[in-house]
């Protein structure tokens, strides 16, 4: 192959590509712009208004005379051709490809009326020289059912087509029933109207054309009965097209538009609030678009705080509730007040929030907004902070414990809720030589009531760990003995008293300088003694012996 042949082939290929592109553009611009008809769409058995036109003639003669004078008309030539119309229903069908047919049934009797002008020479009456002679009668036409077909393929789908059919061959009868002069001063003397002819019978009606309806909608519409989004549908001109559409959950109708016109008055189905309907009079091509919007709903964050008895009160006050607005389907998040530093909330008084009573700790909670308002609630539960009550007691106490005063029969606990009332109870040892007596409750952390009894109350648990102690007191004896020359002892002084059990007691050393008693010149001064007071006073004795 020579170079020229190669160049020639390249040029041919380029031309082929260009032609192909042009063909595609042609198809897109012209074929693609053709109306897309709904498959098999047709006007089926539509009833339209038609007209039967009856043309008839009445021939003959008559005579009349005046009631108030001797005037008369010997012969009036009564000859006239008239017509009248009868309304009928015509059932028509027409498909988009041009095939059409009709059907009409009529069997009935109708009334007719004719007028002929008559004049009497020399008659003068209210400026008139004559009057109408009126003849009336009936027409009977038993046409049965008339059917036919037409080819409308040469017509555009949107064009109407007028149709006339000659039904004279069907025949009918015209019968006279009465004749009179409209002027009451004249009476008909005689008549001879024997000729009553049906001249023509014509059926006329109009095949309806189509109007195009385009329905579009946004993502909030689930479906439109009988429609595909953006597809054309066709309706007989003048008919009503109905659009029944369903809105998705979480959406509501915003408006329906046609160009710059907007409607918000669609009819909502009372039994199904997601169903809507509209009707459109197809007197023109119409393009309708359904606009929706996400439903706006409120959502609430509620904060529940534990009562002293352990239950959770339901608050409906502004400071315990937060209300927001969102759209159905949105994910929203509520934040615990403890995580927002919401005053006066403090971890000193409240524990971290729970997602439910007895549930897990959660600083945030998220929900997807629903149409059901009862589901659009985030709840946080705040347990009261708990603090320890450390109960101590001395050796004069058999036992001592604390328990909730709010629920006195509850099990003894180590920790109690902030502001909870706490009961303290103690039992003093007795018998077997124990003779310590109740002394009271002591605490540096909290104020106690009834502290002179073995039962005491902490009215309000403070926001801290506390220590309380049950105490007793017991008696003690200090004796001072002097040695005699013969080695015996004489009790010179005795001191008795009471002090707290388990406390330290140190006896005072006497050192007399004015006399012989306890004088270090005569006696050896004993060492100082310290004892821990036992709950048995018999054991709480200190003896100081002074040796010569």
C-alpha positions in Angstrom: 0.0 0.0 0.0 1.3 3.4 -1.0 1.4 6.5 1.2 -1.5 8.1 -0.7 -3.7 5.0 0.0 -2.9 5.2 3.7 -3.8 8.9 3.8 -7.0 8.1 1.9 -8.0 5.4 4.4 -7.4 7.7 7.4 -9.5 10.5 5.8 -12.3 8.0 5.1 -12.2 6.8 8.8 -12.4 10.4 10.0 -15.3 11.1 7.7 -17.1 8.0 9.0 -16.6 9.1 12.7 -17.9 12.6 11.9 -21.0 11.2 10.1 -21.7 8.8 13.0 -21.5 11.7 15.5 -23.9 13.8 13.3 -26.3 10.8 13.2 -26.2 10.4 16.9 -26.9 14.2 17.4 -29.7 14.0 14.9 -31.4 11.1 16.7 -30.9 12.8 20.0 -32.3 16.2 18.9 -35.2 14.9 16.8 -36.1 11.4 17.7 -35.3 12.0 21.4 -37.6 14.9 21.5 -40.6 12.9 20.4 -43.4 12.5 22.9 -43.2 9.1 24.7 -46.6 7.6 24.9 -47.8 5.4 27.6 -47.8 1.9 26.3 -51.2 0.9 24.9 -52.8 4.1 26.1 -56.2 4.9 24.7 -59.4 6.7 25.3 -61.7 3.8 26.2 -65.5 4.0 26.2 -65.6 7.6 27.0 -69.0 9.2 26.9 -69.2 12.5 25.0 -72.2 14.8 24.3 -73.6 14.4 20.8 -76.5 15.9 18.9 -79.2 14.4 16.8 -80.4 17.1 14.3 -83.9 16.4 12.9 -84.8 18.3 9.7 -88.5 18.1 8.8 -91.2 19.9 6.8 -94.9 20.6 7.4 -97.2 21.3 4.3 -100.9 22.0 3.9 -103.4 24.8 4.5 -105.8 26.2 7.1 -108.3 29.0 7.7 -109.1 31.3 10.7 -111.5 34.1 11.7 -111.5 36.9 14.2 -113.4 36.5 17.4 -114.1 40.2 17.8 -114.9 41.1 14.2 -116.2 39.6 11.0 -112.7 39.4 9.5 -111.4 36.0 8.3 -108.7 34.4 6.2 -110.1 31.7 4.0 -106.9 29.9 3.2 -103.5 30.1 4.7 -100.7 28.3 2.9 -99.0 26.5 5.6 -95.6 25.3 4.3 -92.3 25.4 6.3 -89.1 23.5 6.8 -87.7 23.3 10.3 -85.1 21.5 12.4 -84.6 20.7 16.1 -81.9 19.0 18.2 -81.9 16.1 20.5 -79.0 15.7 22.9 -77.6 12.1 23.0 -74.7 10.3 24.7 -72.1 8.9 22.3 -69.6 6.4 23.6 -66.2 6.8 21.8 -62.8 5.1 21.9 -59.6 6.4 20.5 -56.1 5.2 20.8 -52.8 7.1 20.4 -52.3 5.4 17.0 -55.4 6.8 15.4 -57.9 4.0 15.6 -61.3 5.3 16.7 -64.9 4.1 17.0 -68.2 5.3 18.2 -71.5 3.9 19.5 -74.9 5.7 20.0 -78.3 4.4 20.9 -81.5 6.3 20.6 -85.1 5.3 20.7 -87.5 8.0 21.7 -90.2 10.6 21.1 -89.6 14.4 21.0 -91.6 17.5 20.5 -91.5 20.0 17.6 -93.1 23.3 16.8 -93.4 25.5 13.7 -94.7 29.0 12.9 -96.3 30.5 9.8 -97.1 34.2 9.5 -100.8 35.0 8.6 -102.3 38.4 7.7 -106.0 39.5 7.3 -106.5 42.4 4.9 -107.7 45.6 6.8 -107.0 44.1 10.2 -105.6 46.7 12.6 -104.5 45.4 16.0 -101.9 47.0 18.2 -99.9 48.1 15.2 -99.8 44.6 13.7 -101.4 43.4 10.5 -101.0 39.7 11.3 -99.8 37.0 13.7 -98.2 33.6 13.8 -100.1 30.4 13.3 -98.4 27.8 15.5 -98.4 24.1 14.8 -97.0 21.6 17.2 -96.5 17.8 17.2 -94.2 15.0 18.1 -91.4 13.1 16.4 -90.7 9.5 17.0 -87.3 8.0 16.1 -86.3 4.4 16.8 -82.8 4.5 15.6 -81.5 1.6 17.7 -77.8 1.4 18.2 -75.5 3.1 15.7 -71.8 2.1 15.5 -68.9 2.9 13.3 -65.1 3.2 13.1 -62.8 5.9 11.9 -59.1 6.3 11.1 -57.6 9.3 12.8 -54.0 8.4 12.2 -53.6 11.6 10.2 -54.6 13.7 13.2 -52.3 14.8 16.0 -53.0 13.2 19.3 -53.8 16.6 20.7 -56.3 17.5 18.0 -60.1 17.0 18.3 -62.1 15.7 15.4 -65.7 16.6 14.5 -67.8 13.8 13.2 -71.1 13.9 11.4 -73.1 10.8 10.4 -76.2 10.8 8.1 -78.9 8.7 9.7 -81.7 9.7 7.5 -82.0 6.1 6.3 -83.1 5.1 9.8 -86.3 7.1 9.3 -88.8 8.5 11.7 -92.3 10.0 11.9 -93.6 13.5 12.4 -97.2 13.8 13.8 -99.2 17.0 14.3 -101.0 17.3 17.6 -102.3 20.8 17.7 -102.6 24.2 15.8 -103.5 27.7 17.0 -103.0 31.4 16.4 -100.7 33.1 18.9 -103.1 36.1 18.8 -106.0 35.1 21.1 -108.4 37.2 18.9 -108.1 34.7 16.1 -109.4 31.1 16.0 -108.4 28.4 13.5 -111.6 27.4 11.7 -110.2 24.5 9.7 -106.9 22.9 8.7 -105.6 20.4 6.3 -101.9 19.5 7.2 -101.5 16.1 5.8 -97.9 16.3 4.8 -95.3 15.8 7.6 -91.9 14.7 6.3 -88.6 13.7 8.0 -86.1 15.3 5.6 -82.8 14.4 7.3 -81.4 13.0 10.5 -77.8 13.8 11.4 -75.7 12.6 14.3 -72.8 14.9 15.2 -70.2 14.7 18.0 -66.5 15.4 18.5 -63.8 12.9 19.1 -61.8 14.3 22.0 -58.1 15.0 21.7 -55.4 14.3 24.2 -53.6 16.7 26.6 -50.2 15.8 28.0 -49.7 15.6 31.7 -46.2 15.4 33.1 -45.8 14.5 36.8 -42.5 14.9 38.7 -41.6 14.7 42.3 -38.8 14.9 44.8 -37.3 12.3 47.1 -40.0 12.7 49.7 -42.6 11.1 47.5 -42.8 7.3 47.7 -44.9 6.8 44.6 -47.6 8.3 42.4 -50.3 5.9 41.4 -50.0 5.0 37.7 -47.1 7.4 37.0 -43.3 7.1 36.5 -41.4 10.1 37.7 -41.0 12.6 34.8 -43.0 10.5 32.3 -45.8 11.9 30.2 -49.3 10.6 30.4 -52.2 11.5 28.1 -55.8 12.4 28.9 -58.8 13.3 26.8 -59.1 17.1 26.5 -61.4 18.4 29.2 -61.2 15.3 31.4 -59.9 15.4 34.9 -56.6 13.6 35.6 -56.2 12.4 39.2 -52.8 12.1 40.9 -52.8 10.0 44.0 -49.5 10.0 45.7 -47.9 8.6 48.8 -45.4 10.5 50.9 -42.5 8.7 52.6 -42.3 8.5 56.4 -40.7 11.6 57.8 -41.8 13.9 55.0 -44.8 16.1 54.5 -46.2 18.0 51.5 -44.7 21.4 51.0 -46.5 22.5 47.9 -47.4 21.5 44.3 -46.2 23.7 41.5 -47.1 24.3 37.9 -44.7 26.9 36.6 -44.9 29.8 38.9 -48.2 28.7 40.4 -48.2 26.9 43.7 -50.8 25.0 45.6 -50.9 23.7 49.1 -54.5 22.5 49.2 -54.1 18.9 48.2 -56.6 16.6 49.9 -55.2 14.3 52.6 -56.7 10.9 53.1 -58.1 10.9 56.6 -57.6 7.1 56.9 -54.0 7.3 55.7 -52.2 10.5 56.5 -49.4 9.7 54.0 -51.8 9.6 51.1 -52.7 12.7 49.1 -54.8 13.4 46.0 -55.2 16.1 43.4 -57.2 16.5 40.2 -56.2 18.4 37.1 -58.6 19.6 34.4 -56.9 18.7 31.2 -57.8 21.8 29.2 -54.1 22.2 28.3 -50.8 20.4 28.4 -49.7 20.5 32.1 -46.4 19.9 33.9 -46.8 19.3 37.6 -44.2 18.9 40.3 -44.7 17.7 43.8 -42.5 19.3 46.5 -42.1 17.8 49.9 -40.1 18.7 53.0 -38.9 16.8 55.9 -41.2 17.0 58.9 -40.1 19.3 61.5 -40.4 17.8 65.0 -39.3 18.7 68.5 -37.1 16.6 70.6 -36.4 16.9 74.3 -33.6 16.1 76.7 -34.9 15.4 80.2 -32.9 15.2 83.3 -34.0 13.0 86.2 -32.4 13.2 89.6 -32.4 10.6 92.2 -34.5 11.2 95.3 -33.2 10.5 98.8 -35.2 7.3 98.9 -33.5 6.0 95.7 -36.4 6.7 93.3 -36.2 9.2 90.4 -38.6 12.1 90.4 -40.2 13.2 87.1 -39.4 16.8 86.6 -41.2 19.0 84.1 -39.7 22.3 84.8 -37.7 24.5 82.5 -34.4 23.9 84.4 -34.8 20.1 84.1 -35.8 20.0 80.4 -34.2 21.1 77.1 -36.3 21.4 74.0 -34.9 21.5 70.4 -36.2 21.4 66.9 -35.0 19.0 64.1 -36.2 17.1 61.1 -37.5 13.5 61.0 -34.6 11.2 60.2 -31.9 13.5 61.7 -29.6 12.0 64.2 -29.3 14.2 67.3 -27.2 14.0 70.4 -28.0 15.0 74.0 -25.3 15.8 76.5 -25.3 15.0 80.2 -25.2 18.2 82.3 -22.3 16.9 84.2 -20.4 16.9 80.9 -21.5 20.4 80.1 -20.5 21.9 83.5 -24.1 22.8 84.0 -24.5 24.7 87.3 -25.4 23.9 89.9 -24.8 20.3 89.0 -21.6 19.1 90.5 -20.0 15.7 90.8 -19.8 16.6 94.5 -23.6 16.0 94.7 -24.4 13.8 91.7 -22.8 10.8 90.1 -22.3 10.5 86.3 -25.5 10.2 84.3 -27.1 6.8 83.4 -28.9 6.0 80.2 -31.7 4.5 82.3 -32.4 3.6 85.9 -29.8 1.0 86.8 -28.3 1.4 83.3 -24.8 2.2 82.2 -23.0 5.5 82.5 -23.2 7.7 79.5 -22.0 11.2 78.9 -24.0 11.5 75.6 -27.0 9.8 74.0 -28.1 9.9 70.3 -31.4 9.1 68.7 -32.9 9.3 65.2 -35.8 11.6 65.2 -39.2 10.0 64.5 -42.6 11.2 63.6 -43.7 9.7 66.9 -43.1 12.5 69.4 -43.0 10.1 72.3 -39.8 8.6 70.8 -38.0 11.9 70.5 -36.9 12.0 74.1 -33.4 11.5 75.5 -33.4 10.9 79.3 -30.4 11.2 81.7 -30.7 9.8 85.2 -28.4 11.2 87.9 -27.8 9.1 91.0 -27.0 11.0 94.1 -23.3 11.0 95.2 -22.7 8.5 98.0 -20.4 8.9 100.9 -19.1 6.6 103.6 -20.2 6.6 107.2 -17.3 5.2 109.2 -18.7 3.9 112.6 -16.2 3.5 115.4 -16.8 2.5 119.0 -14.8 2.0 122.2 -14.4 -1.3 124.1 -17.4 -0.5 126.2 -19.7 -0.9 123.2 -20.8 -4.4 122.1 -21.8 -3.2 118.6 -22.5 0.0 116.7 -23.8 0.5 113.2 -25.6 2.9 110.7 -28.5 2.5 108.4 -30.8 4.6 106.3 -33.3 6.5 108.3 -35.4 7.0 105.1 -35.8 3.2 104.8 -35.1 2.0 108.3 -35.6 -1.6 107.5 -33.1 -1.6 104.7 -29.8 -3.4 104.9 -27.0 -1.6 106.6 -24.9 0.1 104.0 -21.3 1.5 104.0 -22.3 4.5 101.9 -25.2 6.8 102.0 -26.7 9.3 99.5 -26.1 12.9 99.8 -28.7 14.6 102.1 -30.0 11.2 103.2 -30.9 10.8 106.9 -28.8 8.2 108.7 -29.6 6.4 111.9 -26.9 5.4 114.3 -27.4 2.8 116.9 -25.1 1.3 119.6 -25.4 -1.4 122.3 -23.4 -1.0 125.5 -21.7 -4.1 127.1 -23.3 -5.3 130.3 -22.8 -8.1 132.8 -19.6 -10.1 133.4 -18.1 -7.2 135.3 -18.7 -4.6 132.6 -19.9 -1.4 134.1 -19.1 1.2 131.5 -22.0 3.5 130.8 -23.2 5.3 127.6 -21.4 8.6 127.1 -22.6 9.7 123.6 -21.8 10.0 119.9 -18.9 12.2 118.8 -17.9 13.4 115.3 -15.8 16.3 114.0 -17.6 15.9 110.6 -21.3 16.2 111.1 -23.9 17.5 113.6 -25.8 14.8 115.4 -29.2 15.0 117.1 -30.1 13.0 120.2 -26.5 12.3 120.8 -27.1 11.5 124.5 -28.9 8.3 123.5 -27.7 5.1 121.9 -29.8 6.0 118.9 -28.8 9.1 117.0 -29.7 10.7 113.7 -27.7 12.4 111.0 -30.4 14.6 109.5 -28.6 15.3 106.3 -25.7 13.3 105.0 -23.0 15.8 103.9 -21.2 15.6 100.6 -18.1 13.9 102.1 -17.0 10.8 104.0 -17.6 11.1 107.7 -16.5 9.3 110.9 -18.7 9.0 114.0 -17.8 7.2 117.2 -20.0 5.7 120.0 -18.4 6.3 123.3 -18.8 5.1 126.9 -17.4 6.2 130.2 -16.2 4.2 133.2 -15.1 4.7 136.7 -11.5 4.6 138.0 -9.7 4.7 141.4 -6.4 6.1 142.5 -5.0 5.0 145.9 -2.1 6.4 147.9 -0.6 4.0 150.4 2.1 4.7 153.0 4.4 2.0 154.4 4.4 1.5 158.2 7.5 0.7 160.2 6.4 -2.8 160.6 6.1 -3.3 156.9 2.3 -2.9 156.7 0.5 -0.4 154.5 -2.0 2.3 155.3 -4.2 3.9 152.7 -3.7 7.5 153.2 -5.8 8.9 150.2 -8.3 7.6 147.6 -9.3 9.5 144.5 -12.2 8.3 142.3 -13.7 9.6 139.0 -15.0 8.8 135.5 -13.4 9.1 132.1 -14.0 7.8 128.6 -13.5 4.2 128.1 -10.2 3.4 126.4 -8.8 6.8 127.3 -5.4 7.1 129.0 -5.4 7.8 132.7 -2.2 9.0 134.6 -2.3 9.4 138.3 -0.9 12.4 140.0 2.2 11.9 142.2 1.9 13.6 145.6 5.0 15.2 147.0 4.2 16.8 150.4 6.9 19.2 151.8 5.1 20.6 154.8 4.6 17.4 156.7 5.7 13.9 156.9 3.1 12.6 154.4 4.6 11.8 151.0 7.8 13.7 152.0 10.7 12.5 150.0 12.9 12.9 153.1 11.0 10.0 154.6 9.5 8.1 151.6 10.6 6.9 148.3 8.4 8.7 145.7 6.9 6.1 143.4 7.0 6.2 139.6 4.1 7.7 137.7 1.6 5.2 136.3 -0.6 5.4 133.2 -3.3 3.0 132.4 -5.9 2.5 129.6 -9.3 2.6 131.0 -11.1 -0.7 130.7 -14.9 -1.0 130.4 -14.6 -2.8 133.8 -14.0 -0.2 136.5 -12.6 -2.9 138.8 -9.7 -3.0 136.4 -9.2 0.7 136.4 -7.1 1.1 139.6 -3.8 2.8 140.1 -1.9 2.4 143.5 0.9 4.6 144.5 2.9 2.9 147.3 5.3 5.1 149.2 8.2 3.0 150.8 9.9 4.2 153.9 
